[in-house]
Amino acid sequence: MNTALSLVAVCALATLHVLAPRLHGDALERPTWLSVAGGMSVAYVLVYLLPELAESQHAWLEAWPDRPFRWLDRQVYVTAMFGIILALGITYAAEGRRPGMRFWPNTVMFALHNGIVGAVGLRVDGVLPLALALLAFGAHFLVNDHALQTQHPRAFARYGRWVLAGSLVFGWTLSEMLGHPHVILVAALLGFLSGSIILNSIKEELPGKQQGRFPLFVVGALLYTTILLALAYFSHP
C-alpha cells in the first residue's frame, strides 16, 4: 500500500466535499447523473468489495483460530447487516425530528462512513484498485452531499461539507498513527461500510421525493460492473 497515493486519494475526496455546493449548484431538482453515480457505488460494493470481503472473512478465521463461537464463519456479512440496520435506524430517527433537527443525525452517519473510508477503504495495494475505490467512493459522496445540501443548504455549506471532509482526513490520520489495522478490524469495518452504502444508494433511488432515475441507475451499475469484470478478465492468468 502506497501511503502517499492513499493520502492523495483522501485529499481528493475531501476536496470533493468542500466543493460540493459549487458542483451541485442551487437547483433543488436532483441531477440525473447522480443516479449513474449511485449505480456505480452499488456495483463497486457488490461486484468488487464483497468478493474482497469474502477473502477477508477467510483471513479473519485464520487470524483468530481460538475464537469463541467457532461455528460462526460469516462475521463480515453480519457486520454488513449491522451497517444497513444503523443507516436505516438513523434515517428513521431523523425523519421523526423537526426539519431543522434532521441535519446532524444524517451528517454524523455520513461522517462515520467517511472515517471508515479514510481509515481502511483507500488503503489498497496497487494504483488500479485505488483508482476504482476513488471513483466509487467519490460517486457515493456526490449522492450523499446532494441529499444533505438539498435538505439543509445553509447548514451543509456552513458545517456539513467541512465535517465530511475532516472526517475523511481524520480517519486516514488515525489509521496512519496506529499502524495498519488488524485484518479482523478491516474486514468488520468494510463489511459495515458496504451495508451502509448499499442502503443509502438505493434509498436515494426510491420513487418519490428523491426524484431518482431508475434507468440511469441501471446504466451506472451495469457500466461499472462491465469495467470491473473486464479488469478481472484481463488480469486473470
Backbone torsions as a table, in degrees:
resi	resn	phi	psi	omega
1	MET	NA	124.8	-179.7
2	ASN	-87.8	113.3	-176.6
3	THR	-63.2	-41.8	-178.1
4	ALA	-62.8	-43.0	-179.6
5	LEU	-66.3	-40.4	179.0
6	SER	-65.6	-35.2	176.9
7	LEU	-66.1	-40.5	177.1
8	VAL	-61.3	-41.6	179.6
9	ALA	-64.3	-42.6	178.8
10	VAL	-62.7	-44.6	179.6
11	CYS	-64.0	-36.8	178.4
12	ALA	-64.5	-42.8	179.3
13	LEU	-69.0	-37.9	177.2
14	ALA	-62.8	-40.3	177.8
15	THR	-63.9	-35.4	177.6
16	LEU	-59.8	-41.7	177.1
17	HIS	-64.6	-45.2	-176.6
18	VAL	-62.2	-37.0	-177.6
19	LEU	-89.5	2.8	-174.8
20	ALA	-54.5	-44.1	179.6
21	PRO	-57.9	-34.9	178.0
22	ARG	-75.0	-35.9	-178.1
23	LEU	-68.3	-39.2	-176.1
24	HIS	-90.6	-22.0	-178.3
25	GLY	71.4	-163.6	-176.9
26	ASP	-102.1	0.2	-176.8
27	ALA	-68.0	133.2	178.5
28	LEU	-80.4	-24.3	179.6
29	GLU	-71.4	135.2	-176.2
30	ARG	-71.5	124.1	178.5
31	PRO	-60.3	142.4	-177.1
32	THR	-65.4	-30.1	-176.9
33	TRP	-69.4	-15.4	176.7
34	LEU	-67.4	-28.0	175.7
35	SER	-66.2	-37.8	174.7
36	VAL	-62.3	-43.0	179.2
37	ALA	-62.0	-41.4	177.9
38	GLY	-63.1	-41.6	177.4
39	GLY	-63.2	-38.1	178.9
40	MET	-64.1	-44.5	-177.3
41	SER	-66.9	-38.3	177.2
42	VAL	-66.4	-41.5	178.5
43	ALA	-61.3	-40.1	179.2
44	TYR	-61.1	-43.9	-179.3
45	VAL	-65.5	-48.3	-172.6
46	LEU	-75.8	-38.2	-172.7
47	VAL	-94.6	-29.7	-175.9
48	TYR	-110.5	-51.4	-171.1
49	LEU	-74.3	-41.8	-179.0
50	LEU	-63.0	-41.3	172.8
51	PRO	-60.5	-36.7	175.2
52	GLU	-63.6	-37.5	178.5
53	LEU	-68.1	-31.1	175.6
54	ALA	-61.5	-40.4	175.6
55	GLU	-67.6	-36.9	177.4
56	SER	-64.8	-35.6	177.0
57	GLN	-61.1	-42.6	177.9
58	HIS	-63.7	-43.2	178.3
59	ALA	-65.3	-36.1	177.3
60	TRP	-57.3	-49.4	-177.3
61	LEU	-65.0	-37.1	178.5
62	GLU	-70.4	-34.3	-177.5
63	ALA	-77.2	-16.3	-177.2
64	TRP	-133.1	65.7	-175.0
65	PRO	-68.0	-26.7	-178.0
66	ASP	-99.9	26.9	-177.9
67	ARG	-68.2	154.0	170.1
68	PRO	-70.6	161.7	-178.2
69	PHE	53.7	56.2	-175.3
70	ARG	-62.7	-18.1	178.0
71	TRP	-72.2	-20.0	-176.4
72	LEU	-82.7	117.0	-176.6
73	ASP	-127.2	26.6	-177.6
74	ARG	-132.6	36.3	-175.0
75	GLN	-60.4	-39.8	-177.8
76	VAL	-60.9	-41.1	-177.3
77	TYR	-74.6	-28.5	174.1
78	VAL	-65.7	-41.5	177.8
79	THR	-65.8	-33.8	175.4
80	ALA	-63.0	-39.5	177.4
81	MET	-63.0	-41.9	178.7
82	PHE	-65.6	-32.1	175.0
83	GLY	-61.3	-42.8	177.5
84	ILE	-65.8	-43.6	-178.5
85	ILE	-61.9	-44.8	-178.7
86	LEU	-64.8	-45.9	-179.5
87	ALA	-60.9	-42.6	179.6
88	LEU	-68.5	-38.7	179.4
89	GLY	-63.4	-42.2	178.4
90	ILE	-65.9	-36.8	177.4
91	THR	-62.3	-45.2	177.9
92	TYR	-64.5	-40.7	-179.8
93	ALA	-63.6	-40.7	179.4
94	ALA	-67.1	-38.0	-179.3
95	GLU	-65.6	-25.8	-179.8
96	GLY	-80.4	-5.5	-179.6
97	ARG	-95.8	169.5	173.1
98	ARG	-66.3	152.6	-177.0
99	PRO	-50.8	-39.7	-178.7
100	GLY	-72.3	-14.7	-177.1
101	MET	-100.8	3.8	-176.9
102	ARG	-87.3	-11.9	-172.9
103	PHE	-66.6	-49.4	-172.5
104	TRP	-69.5	-40.4	176.4
105	PRO	-57.0	-44.1	179.1
106	ASN	-68.5	-38.6	179.6
107	THR	-64.8	-41.4	178.7
108	VAL	-63.7	-40.0	178.3
109	MET	-62.5	-45.8	179.9
110	PHE	-67.6	-34.1	177.3
111	ALA	-65.3	-36.8	175.9
112	LEU	-62.9	-43.7	174.7
113	HIS	-54.5	-50.0	-175.1
114	ASN	-63.5	-39.5	178.1
115	GLY	-60.6	-39.6	178.9
116	ILE	-68.7	-41.2	177.8
117	VAL	-60.5	-45.8	179.4
118	GLY	-64.3	-35.4	-176.3
119	ALA	-77.9	-44.2	-173.3
120	VAL	-132.0	-23.2	-173.2
121	GLY	-67.6	-29.9	-177.9
122	LEU	-105.3	5.6	179.5
123	ARG	-92.6	74.3	-178.0
124	VAL	-121.5	158.0	-179.9
125	ASP	-91.6	128.3	176.2
126	GLY	103.4	145.9	-178.9
127	VAL	-69.4	-41.3	-177.8
128	LEU	-65.1	-48.8	176.3
129	PRO	-59.0	-35.4	178.4
130	LEU	-67.4	-40.3	178.5
131	ALA	-64.4	-39.8	177.7
132	LEU	-63.3	-43.3	178.9
133	ALA	-65.6	-42.1	-179.7
134	LEU	-61.2	-43.6	-179.8
135	LEU	-65.7	-43.7	-176.9
136	ALA	-69.3	-47.1	-179.9
137	PHE	-67.2	-37.1	176.6
138	GLY	-61.3	-42.3	177.8
139	ALA	-62.2	-42.2	-179.9
140	HIS	-65.8	-39.8	179.6
141	PHE	-65.4	-34.7	176.9
142	LEU	-61.4	-40.2	178.4
143	VAL	-65.3	-46.7	-179.6
144	ASN	-62.9	-44.5	-178.3
145	ASP	-61.0	-43.1	-178.7
146	HIS	-64.4	-38.9	179.2
147	ALA	-62.1	-45.0	179.3
148	LEU	-68.2	-41.6	-177.3
149	GLN	-67.1	-37.1	179.7
150	THR	-66.6	-41.0	-176.1
151	GLN	-83.2	-31.3	-175.3
152	HIS	-139.8	69.3	-172.7
153	PRO	-60.4	-45.1	-177.6
154	ARG	-69.9	-46.4	-178.7
155	ALA	-64.1	-38.2	179.8
156	PHE	-66.7	-43.9	-179.1
157	ALA	-66.6	-34.8	-175.9
158	ARG	-85.5	-39.3	-174.6
159	TYR	-122.6	-48.7	-167.3
160	GLY	-55.6	-49.6	-176.0
161	ARG	-62.9	-34.4	179.9
162	TRP	-73.7	-37.8	177.0
163	VAL	-62.7	-44.1	-178.5
164	LEU	-68.2	-41.6	177.4
165	ALA	-65.0	-42.9	-179.1
166	GLY	-66.8	-34.4	-179.8
167	SER	-67.2	-33.3	174.7
168	LEU	-61.9	-51.5	-178.7
169	VAL	-64.9	-38.1	179.1
170	PHE	-63.2	-45.8	179.3
171	GLY	-59.8	-43.7	179.7
172	TRP	-64.9	-44.3	-178.0
173	THR	-64.9	-43.0	179.2
174	LEU	-61.6	-44.0	178.7
175	SER	-64.3	-38.1	179.7
176	GLU	-67.3	-38.4	-179.6
177	MET	-70.3	-37.7	-176.4
178	LEU	-86.6	-9.4	-176.5
179	GLY	89.9	172.5	-176.8
180	HIS	-62.8	124.5	-177.7
181	PRO	-61.2	153.2	177.9
182	HIS	-63.1	149.9	-176.4
183	VAL	-57.8	-34.1	179.6
184	ILE	-64.9	-44.2	179.7
185	LEU	-66.9	-41.4	178.9
186	VAL	-60.2	-47.1	-179.5
187	ALA	-62.4	-41.9	-179.4
188	ALA	-65.1	-44.3	-178.5
189	LEU	-66.6	-42.1	179.7
190	LEU	-68.6	-35.6	175.5
191	GLY	-63.4	-45.1	177.3
192	PHE	-60.2	-45.1	-179.5
193	LEU	-63.4	-40.4	-178.6
194	SER	-60.8	-45.7	179.2
195	GLY	-61.5	-41.2	-179.5
196	SER	-66.0	-42.3	-179.2
197	ILE	-63.1	-43.6	-179.1
198	ILE	-60.2	-47.4	-178.2
199	LEU	-64.8	-48.6	-176.1
200	ASN	-64.8	-38.5	-179.4
201	SER	-67.3	-44.4	-178.7
202	ILE	-71.9	-34.6	179.2
203	LYS	-58.4	-37.8	-179.1
204	GLU	-71.3	-13.9	-178.9
205	GLU	-100.1	-3.1	-179.0
206	LEU	-65.0	144.7	178.8
207	PRO	-59.9	142.8	-179.8
208	GLY	133.4	-142.0	-171.7
209	LYS	-68.8	-21.0	-179.4
210	GLN	-70.6	-19.9	177.1
211	GLN	58.2	41.5	178.0
212	GLY	-68.4	161.4	179.3
213	ARG	-121.8	97.4	-174.0
214	PHE	-59.2	-45.2	179.3
215	PRO	-58.1	-39.9	179.6
216	LEU	-72.5	-32.2	173.5
217	PHE	-60.4	-43.7	178.3
218	VAL	-64.0	-41.7	178.6
219	VAL	-59.3	-48.0	179.8
220	GLY	-61.7	-43.0	-179.5
221	ALA	-64.9	-45.9	-178.1
222	LEU	-70.4	-37.9	179.5
223	LEU	-63.3	-46.9	-178.6
224	TYR	-70.3	-34.8	175.9
225	THR	-62.8	-41.6	178.0
226	THR	-60.4	-42.8	178.4
227	ILE	-61.8	-46.0	-178.9
228	LEU	-64.1	-42.2	179.7
229	LEU	-68.6	-36.6	177.9
230	ALA	-64.7	-42.0	177.7
231	LEU	-64.6	-38.6	177.7
232	ALA	-65.5	-38.3	179.3
233	TYR	-65.0	-47.6	-175.8
234	PHE	-75.0	-19.6	177.7
235	SER	-92.3	-5.5	-179.5
236	HIS	-74.4	132.9	-178.3
237	PRO	-67.6	NA	NA
